[in-house]
Amino acid sequence: MFYADESIMIEGMNMKKIHVLAGGPQAYIPDLKQYEQEDVIWVGVDRGVYLLLKEEISPTIAVGDFDSVTDQEWEFIRNHVKHLKQVQ
């Protein structure tokens, strides 16, 4: 599991936080509800995309080879993510 919390300045925009979530052992994934009220950009990587969607968090960007999700989970991801990039 990889989780990162980074603040960046984009020209012409207020400071935004970017949270990146990738898959891994459930024990290492933070309680995502603590970020509900924050104005953040979520990026899901591989299984992290599915984990975000299960928490009703829609990632702004989703990327990965998605080899760690089942066919059913992949279909769910494809139906719920607008900006999806599958890489090999």
LUMZA-366042 format. One record per atom (N, C-alpha, C, O): residue in one letter; residue number from 1; atom name; x, z, y. Coordinates in nm, 4 decimals, decimal comma. Layout:
% residues N
a/NUM/CA/X/Z/Y
...
***
This chain:
% residues 88
m/1/N/0,0840/0,0000/-0,1167
m/1/CA/0,0000/0,0000/0,0000
m/1/C/0,0881/0,0000/0,1225
m/1/O/0,1901/0,0688/0,1275
f/2/N/0,0489/-0,0760/0,2189
f/2/CA/0,1182/-0,0794/0,3469
f/2/C/0,0157/-0,0587/0,4553
f/2/O/-0,0885/-0,1242/0,4576
y/3/N/0,0457/0,0321/0,5447
y/3/CA/-0,0418/0,0546/0,6583
y/3/C/0,0459/0,0641/0,7810
y/3/O/0,1445/0,1379/0,7814
a/4/N/0,0118/-0,0087/0,8837
a/4/CA/0,0884/-0,0036/1,0076
a/4/C/-0,0080/0,0102/1,1241
a/4/O/-0,1190/-0,0430/1,1214
d/5/N/0,0350/0,0807/1,2239
d/5/CA/-0,0436/0,1019/1,3452
d/5/C/0,0493/0,0701/1,4615
d/5/O/0,1449/0,1436/1,4860
e/6/N/0,0230/-0,0361/1,5316
e/6/CA/0,1136/-0,0810/1,6365
e/6/C/0,0349/-0,1177/1,7607
e/6/O/-0,0705/-0,1805/1,7517
s/7/N/0,0855/-0,0788/1,8759
s/7/CA/0,0260/-0,1181/2,0029
s/7/C/0,1071/-0,2324/2,0619
s/7/O/0,2301/-0,2284/2,0622
i/8/N/0,0387/-0,3331/2,1112
i/8/CA/0,1089/-0,4459/2,1718
i/8/C/0,0412/-0,4826/2,3025
i/8/O/-0,0762/-0,4526/2,3240
m/9/N/0,1158/-0,5470/2,3880
m/9/CA/0,0606/-0,5963/2,5132
m/9/C/0,0554/-0,7489/2,5038
m/9/O/0,1568/-0,8147/2,4807
i/10/N/-0,0612/-0,8017/2,5217
i/10/CA/-0,0799/-0,9465/2,5231
i/10/C/-0,1088/-0,9843/2,6673
i/10/O/-0,1942/-0,9238/2,7321
e/11/N/-0,0382/-1,0834/2,7170
e/11/CA/-0,0525/-1,1220/2,8565
e/11/C/-0,1989/-1,1434/2,8928
e/11/O/-0,2706/-1,2185/2,8267
g/12/N/-0,2412/-1,0767/2,9980
g/12/CA/-0,3786/-1,0899/3,0452
g/12/C/-0,4786/-1,0009/2,9730
g/12/O/-0,5980/-1,0051/3,0026
m/13/N/-0,4312/-0,9210/2,8794
m/13/CA/-0,5211/-0,8341/2,8039
m/13/C/-0,4744/-0,6901/2,8167
m/13/O/-0,3567/-0,6633/2,8405
n/14/N/-0,5671/-0,5993/2,8008
n/14/CA/-0,5313/-0,4582/2,7946
n/14/C/-0,4542/-0,4328/2,6659
n/14/O/-0,4537/-0,5145/2,5739
m/15/N/-0,3894/-0,3173/2,6625
m/15/CA/-0,3157/-0,2808/2,5423
m/15/C/-0,4130/-0,2712/2,4245
m/15/O/-0,5191/-0,2096/2,4351
k/16/N/-0,3759/-0,3320/2,3140
k/16/CA/-0,4567/-0,3306/2,1922
k/16/C/-0,3736/-0,2716/2,0796
k/16/O/-0,2517/-0,2880/2,0747
k/17/N/-0,4406/-0,2041/1,9912
k/17/CA/-0,3752/-0,1578/1,8699
k/17/C/-0,4072/-0,2563/1,7591
k/17/O/-0,5184/-0,3082/1,7497
i/18/N/-0,3086/-0,2804/1,6763
i/18/CA/-0,3269/-0,3641/1,5589
i/18/C/-0,3028/-0,2768/1,4367
i/18/O/-0,1980/-0,2135/1,4239
h/19/N/-0,4006/-0,2742/1,3473
h/19/CA/-0,3871/-0,2016/1,2215
h/19/C/-0,3761/-0,3053/1,1108
h/19/O/-0,4550/-0,3997/1,1051
v/20/N/-0,2784/-0,2876/1,0230
v/20/CA/-0,2568/-0,3771/0,9097
v/20/C/-0,2770/-0,2962/0,7820
v/20/O/-0,2162/-0,1907/0,7636
l/21/N/-0,3630/-0,3469/0,6942
l/21/CA/-0,3868/-0,2781/0,5675
l/21/C/-0,3655/-0,3755/0,4528
l/21/O/-0,4258/-0,4827/0,4481
a/22/N/-0,2784/-0,3360/0,3600
a/22/CA/-0,2562/-0,4124/0,2374
a/22/C/-0,2958/-0,3243/0,1203
a/22/O/-0,3159/-0,2041/0,1372
g/23/N/-0,3069/-0,3812/0,0048
g/23/CA/-0,3494/-0,3056/-0,1120
g/23/C/-0,2431/-0,2103/-0,1628
g/23/O/-0,1286/-0,2122/-0,1179
g/24/N/-0,2829/-0,1279/-0,2562
g/24/CA/-0,1926/-0,0315/-0,3182
g/24/C/-0,2730/0,0831/-0,3742
g/24/O/-0,3959/0,0767/-0,3787
p/25/N/-0,2048/0,1885/-0,4172
p/25/CA/-0,2763/0,3036/-0,4723
p/25/C/-0,3722/0,3646/-0,3701
p/25/O/-0,3351/0,3874/-0,2550
q/26/N/-0,4934/0,3904/-0,4123
q/26/CA/-0,5976/0,4436/-0,3244
q/26/C/-0,5539/0,5732/-0,2566
q/26/O/-0,5944/0,6009/-0,1437
a/27/N/-0,4721/0,6519/-0,3245
a/27/CA/-0,4275/0,7811/-0,2706
a/27/C/-0,3465/0,7649/-0,1417
a/27/O/-0,3376/0,8587/-0,0625
y/28/N/-0,2880/0,6482/-0,1202
y/28/CA/-0,2044/0,6257/-0,0025
y/28/C/-0,2776/0,5587/0,1129
y/28/O/-0,2200/0,5379/0,2197
i/29/N/-0,4021/0,5254/0,0921
i/29/CA/-0,4784/0,4597/0,1983
i/29/C/-0,5418/0,5673/0,2854
i/29/O/-0,6115/0,6553/0,2350
p/30/N/-0,5177/0,5604/0,4163
p/30/CA/-0,5719/0,6652/0,5046
p/30/C/-0,7239/0,6573/0,5143
p/30/O/-0,7844/0,5566/0,4778
d/31/N/-0,7838/0,7633/0,5633
d/31/CA/-0,9273/0,7661/0,5881
d/31/C/-0,9550/0,6724/0,7063
d/31/O/-0,9243/0,7056/0,8208
l/32/N/-1,0118/0,5577/0,6785
l/32/CA/-1,0311/0,4554/0,7822
l/32/C/-1,1414/0,4922/0,8802
l/32/O/-1,1485/0,4346/0,9888
k/33/N/-1,2269/0,5858/0,8450
k/33/CA/-1,3356/0,6279/0,9345
k/33/C/-1,2810/0,6893/1,0633
k/33/O/-1,3493/0,6886/1,1657
q/34/N/-1,1597/0,7419/1,0591
q/34/CA/-1,1014/0,8033/1,1783
q/34/C/-1,0737/0,7010/1,2886
q/34/O/-1,0474/0,7385/1,4029
y/35/N/-1,0796/0,5738/1,2554
y/35/CA/-1,0521/0,4680/1,3534
y/35/C/-1,1786/0,3985/1,4022
y/35/O/-1,1701/0,3001/1,4756
e/36/N/-1,2951/0,4473/1,3630
e/36/CA/-1,4218/0,3817/1,3968
e/36/C/-1,4419/0,3611/1,5464
e/36/O/-1,4922/0,2567/1,5879
q/37/N/-1,4043/0,4568/1,6260
q/37/CA/-1,4313/0,4496/1,7693
q/37/C/-1,3206/0,3807/1,8481
q/37/O/-1,3347/0,3598/1,9686
e/38/N/-1,2117/0,3456/1,7828
e/38/CA/-1,1003/0,2825/1,8522
e/38/C/-1,1235/0,1327/1,8669
e/38/O/-1,1848/0,0687/1,7814
d/39/N/-1,0736/0,0792/1,9762
d/39/CA/-1,0781/-0,0641/1,9994
d/39/C/-0,9507/-0,1235/1,9403
d/39/O/-0,8477/-0,1310/2,0073
v/40/N/-0,9586/-0,1656/1,8148
v/40/CA/-0,8402/-0,2136/1,7441
v/40/C/-0,8652/-0,3515/1,6837
v/40/O/-0,9791/-0,3951/1,6668
i/41/N/-0,7571/-0,4167/1,6524
i/41/CA/-0,7593/-0,5414/1,5771
i/41/C/-0,7170/-0,5066/1,4350
i/41/O/-0,6108/-0,4481/1,4139
w/42/N/-0,7994/-0,5422/1,3386
w/42/CA/-0,7674/-0,5175/1,1984
w/42/C/-0,7142/-0,6445/1,1338
w/42/O/-0,7716/-0,7522/1,1503
v/43/N/-0,6044/-0,6316/1,0602
v/43/CA/-0,5477/-0,7399/0,9811
v/43/C/-0,5457/-0,6922/0,8363
v/43/O/-0,4862/-0,5892/0,8047
g/44/N/-0,6101/-0,7668/0,7500
g/44/CA/-0,6100/-0,7339/0,6081
g/44/C/-0,5150/-0,8252/0,5340
g/44/O/-0,5103/-0,9455/0,5599
v/45/N/-0,4397/-0,7685/0,4424
v/45/CA/-0,3448/-0,8454/0,3622
v/45/C/-0,3787/-0,8229/0,2148
v/45/O/-0,3857/-0,7094/0,1676
d/46/N/-0,3994/-0,9327/0,1439
d/46/CA/-0,4319/-0,9291/0,0020
d/46/C/-0,5477/-0,8324/-0,0264
d/46/O/-0,6540/-0,8441/0,0345
r/47/N/-0,5282/-0,7387/-0,1166
r/47/CA/-0,6364/-0,6474/-0,1549
r/47/C/-0,6832/-0,5615/-0,0378
r/47/O/-0,7950/-0,5100/-0,0396
g/48/N/-0,5987/-0,5457/0,0639
g/48/CA/-0,6369/-0,4700/0,1826
g/48/C/-0,7589/-0,5284/0,2513
g/48/O/-0,8358/-0,4551/0,3136
v/49/N/-0,7778/-0,6590/0,2408
v/49/CA/-0,8966/-0,7232/0,2984
v/49/C/-1,0218/-0,6679/0,2317
v/49/O/-1,1176/-0,6305/0,2993
y/50/N/-1,0204/-0,6631/0,1009
y/50/CA/-1,1366/-0,6117/0,0267
y/50/C/-1,1604/-0,4646/0,0585
y/50/O/-1,2749/-0,4222/0,0744
l/51/N/-1,0538/-0,3870/0,0678
l/51/CA/-1,0672/-0,2442/0,0994
l/51/C/-1,1288/-0,2236/0,2373
l/51/O/-1,2112/-0,1341/0,2556
l/52/N/-1,0895/-0,3056/0,3343
l/52/CA/-1,1502/-0,2971/0,4673
l/52/C/-1,2990/-0,3291/0,4613
l/52/O/-1,3809/-0,2571/0,5185
l/53/N/-1,3333/-0,4360/0,3928
l/53/CA/-1,4736/-0,4762/0,3837
l/53/C/-1,5574/-0,3692/0,3143
l/53/O/-1,6723/-0,3466/0,3523
k/54/N/-1,5016/-0,3032/0,2132
k/54/CA/-1,5743/-0,1951/0,1462
k/54/C/-1,6042/-0,0808/0,2423
k/54/O/-1,7032/-0,0098/0,2253
e/55/N/-1,5196/-0,0627/0,3428
e/55/CA/-1,5406/0,0412/0,4439
e/55/C/-1,6213/-0,0114/0,5633
e/55/O/-1,6319/0,0547/0,6666
e/56/N/-1,6775/-0,1308/0,5470
e/56/CA/-1,7570/-0,1965/0,6511
e/56/C/-1,6762/-0,2228/0,7779
e/56/O/-1,7278/-0,2145/0,8894
i/57/N/-1,5481/-0,2550/0,7582
i/57/CA/-1,4598/-0,2955/0,8671
i/57/C/-1,4297/-0,4429/0,8469
i/57/O/-1,3780/-0,4828/0,7426
s/58/N/-1,4619/-0,5231/0,9465
s/58/CA/-1,4397/-0,6668/0,9369
s/58/C/-1,3038/-0,7016/0,9973
s/58/O/-1,2848/-0,6880/1,1181
p/59/N/-1,2087/-0,7466/0,9142
p/59/CA/-1,0772/-0,7792/0,9690
p/59/C/-1,0836/-0,9016/1,0601
p/59/O/-1,1559/-0,9974/1,0329
t/60/N/-1,0076/-0,8965/1,1674
t/60/CA/-0,9970/-1,0105/1,2576
t/60/C/-0,9242/-1,1246/1,1880
t/60/O/-0,9578/-1,2417/1,2059
i/61/N/-0,8249/-1,0890/1,1093
i/61/CA/-0,7443/-1,1860/1,0353
i/61/C/-0,7283/-1,1351/0,8928
i/61/O/-0,7085/-1,0156/0,8709
a/62/N/-0,7369/-1,2252/0,7967
a/62/CA/-0,7136/-1,1917/0,6567
a/62/C/-0,6168/-1,2935/0,5989
a/62/O/-0,6362/-1,4141/0,6145
v/63/N/-0,5139/-1,2457/0,5330
v/63/CA/-0,4124/-1,3355/0,4794
v/63/C/-0,3578/-1,2804/0,3483
v/63/O/-0,3542/-1,1592/0,3270
g/64/N/-0,3158/-1,3707/0,2617
g/64/CA/-0,2517/-1,3303/0,1370
g/64/C/-0,2742/-1,4320/0,0277
g/64/O/-0,3427/-1,5325/0,0468
d/65/N/-0,2146/-1,4041/-0,0885
d/65/CA/-0,2404/-1,4915/-0,2029
d/65/C/-0,3596/-1,4423/-0,2847
d/65/O/-0,4118/-1,5152/-0,3691
f/66/N/-0,4015/-1,3209/-0,2601
f/66/CA/-0,5218/-1,2613/-0,3187
f/66/C/-0,5193/-1,2586/-0,4718
f/66/O/-0,6233/-1,2650/-0,5374
d/67/N/-0,3985/-1,2489/-0,5264
d/67/CA/-0,3886/-1,2415/-0,6720
d/67/C/-0,4209/-1,1022/-0,7261
d/67/O/-0,4271/-1,0826/-0,8474
s/68/N/-0,4412/-1,0069/-0,6373
s/68/CA/-0,4728/-0,8706/-0,6806
s/68/C/-0,6223/-0,8386/-0,6746
s/68/O/-0,6624/-0,7244/-0,6973
v/69/N/-0,7047/-0,9391/-0,6441
v/69/CA/-0,8493/-0,9169/-0,6417
v/69/C/-0,9139/-0,9940/-0,7567
v/69/O/-0,8613/-1,0950/-0,8033
t/70/N/-1,0281/-0,9444/-0,8007
t/70/CA/-1,1020/-1,0135/-0,9067
t/70/C/-1,1714/-1,1359/-0,8477
t/70/O/-1,1770/-1,1524/-0,7258
d/71/N/-1,2235/-1,2203/-0,9340
d/71/CA/-1,2979/-1,3377/-0,8874
d/71/C/-1,4188/-1,2945/-0,8037
d/71/O/-1,4500/-1,3563/-0,7020
q/72/N/-1,4855/-1,1895/-0,8470
q/72/CA/-1,6025/-1,1391/-0,7743
q/72/C/-1,5616/-1,0854/-0,6370
q/72/O/-1,6302/-1,1110/-0,5380
e/73/N/-1,4515/-1,0119/-0,6300
e/73/CA/-1,4027/-0,9597/-0,5021
e/73/C/-1,3587/-1,0731/-0,4104
e/73/O/-1,3819/-1,0679/-0,2897
w/74/N/-1,2952/-1,1756/-0,4671
w/74/CA/-1,2524/-1,2919/-0,3889
w/74/C/-1,3726/-1,3633/-0,3268
w/74/O/-1,3697/-1,4024/-0,2101
e/75/N/-1,4760/-1,3792/-0,4052
e/75/CA/-1,5986/-1,4423/-0,3543
e/75/C/-1,6577/-1,3590/-0,2404
e/75/O/-1,7019/-1,4141/-0,1396
f/76/N/-1,6586/-1,2278/-0,2561
f/76/CA/-1,7079/-1,1376/-0,1521
f/76/C/-1,6249/-1,1539/-0,0244
f/76/O/-1,6802/-1,1627/0,0853
i/77/N/-1,4942/-1,1577/-0,0389
i/77/CA/-1,4049/-1,1772/0,0761
i/77/C/-1,4356/-1,3096/0,1451
i/77/O/-1,4514/-1,3143/0,2671
r/78/N/-1,4441/-1,4162/0,0675
r/78/CA/-1,4694/-1,5496/0,1253
r/78/C/-1,6018/-1,5554/0,2001
r/78/O/-1,6144/-1,6284/0,2984
n/79/N/-1,6998/-1,4796/0,1548
n/79/CA/-1,8312/-1,4803/0,2197
n/79/C/-1,8396/-1,3900/0,3421
n/79/O/-1,9358/-1,3988/0,4183
h/80/N/-1,7398/-1,3026/0,3626
h/80/CA/-1,7506/-1,2039/0,4703
h/80/C/-1,6399/-1,2096/0,5754
h/80/O/-1,6434/-1,1344/0,6728
v/81/N/-1,5425/-1,2974/0,5570
v/81/CA/-1,4307/-1,3038/0,6517
v/81/C/-1,4280/-1,4397/0,7191
v/81/O/-1,4274/-1,5436/0,6531
k/82/N/-1,4264/-1,4372/0,8510
k/82/CA/-1,4287/-1,5611/0,9273
k/82/C/-1,2933/-1,6298/0,9309
k/82/O/-1,2850/-1,7510/0,9106
h/83/N/-1,1869/-1,5542/0,9564
h/83/CA/-1,0522/-1,6109/0,9671
h/83/C/-0,9707/-1,5699/0,8450
h/83/O/-0,9099/-1,4630/0,8410
l/84/N/-0,9715/-1,6580/0,7461
l/84/CA/-0,9100/-1,6309/0,6166
l/84/C/-0,8025/-1,7347/0,5889
l/84/O/-0,8267/-1,8548/0,6004
k/85/N/-0,6843/-1,6881/0,5526
k/85/CA/-0,5739/-1,7795/0,5192
k/85/C/-0,5183/-1,7407/0,3838
k/85/O/-0,4575/-1,6347/0,3686
q/86/N/-0,5392/-1,8267/0,2854
q/86/CA/-0,4834/-1,8026/0,1524
q/86/C/-0,3508/-1,8760/0,1424
q/86/O/-0,3430/-1,9967/0,1654
v/87/N/-0,2476/-1,8021/0,1078
v/87/CA/-0,1139/-1,8605/0,0932
v/87/C/-0,0665/-1,8424/-0,0499
v/87/O/-0,1101/-1,7507/-0,1195
q/88/N/0,0213/-1,9284/-0,0926
q/88/CA/0,0742/-1,9203/-0,2301
q/88/C/0,2158/-1,8742/-0,2316
q/88/O/0,2756/-1,8618/-0,3385
***
